[in-house]
């Protein structure tokens, strides 16, 4: 059960809530938004950061969603996974790629990600280090930077991972949508004949 009551506001009742609605595809507040509206200034800053990460980044959507979904899987943030898996699929992540992203038993090593492209494997390993230990070994950093070929994208991938680590911690700590103790859904891969 959510640890703090949600604060839903009607359109026109709060500039902050209306700015959040404008970022949402369907214009409706999520439970996460309603939780954050308990602290309007935080909700407004949070919304601005998420807008920049999600809508103003030059990182390709599939790569961005890989990072977000990996953070969700590593941090057992079912709400985050449930909301982003369809976005990841729409962005082009395959079921096999999603299963690899979801498999948190894999160690932080490039060899454990053979079902992913070199770029996706590098991003997954990088995200693992940011999420699990914060410190990223130089070779892991250099590998992703070489794959991306852009300092801007390197910063944006890093900030995406950091931002969604924040998101997952808010979701789980406040038990938003009663999902704090829910397992991240598995990805079923259909056998190939």
Buried (B, 14 or more C-beta within 10 A) or exposed (E): EBEEEBBBBEEEEBEBBBBBBEBEEEEEBBBBBBBBBEBBEEBBEBBEBBBBBBEEBEBBBBBBBBBBBBBBBBBBBBBBBBBBBEBBBEBEBBEBBBBBBBBBEBEBEBEBBEBBEEBBBBBBBBBBBBBEEEEBEEEBBEBBBEBBEEEEBBEBBBBBBBBBBEBBEBBBEBBBBEBBEBEBEEBEEEEEE
